[in-house]
């Protein structure tokens, strides 16, 4: 497990707010040198903390206003082939393996509820899928975020061994 401190969390916060910000801009924002930010980012990439930078895309703006969660009960013995079948469907954004009543959580984006019904039929047609239950998103009052939990995690971690906290 990698340990991060308050400076790492602050750098990640700036990246989350402005993924296109340069190292110099982030360094100015957090009050440290460019090299410090560069080394911190490189370390977090090397240790698998920072997995990459991807743009936030409004699915509604590109014509996919219906986002849904499709819960699947499956034959777990053939999970790999079921996941492969789901991966082949372009509307599938994410698949998560779960513990609980349902085995898989599938996040999808689609143009209409009618198309969601068709997609669900395609999912059920995958060998080993026993049952689906769908719910669709009406609004997202708290979008995906990690900064609050990072701030809590690093609250007492300090600002780093060789970097003084800004005044």
Secondary structure, DSSP 8 states (H G I E B T S, - for coil): -----HHHHHHHHHHHH-TT--HHHHHHHHTS-HHHHHHHHHHHHHTTS---------TTTTT--EEEEEEEEE-GGGHHHHHHHHHT-TTEEEEEE-SSS-SEEEEEEES-HHHHHHHHHHHHTSTTEEEEEEEE-S--SS-S--HHHHHHHHTTT-S-SS-----
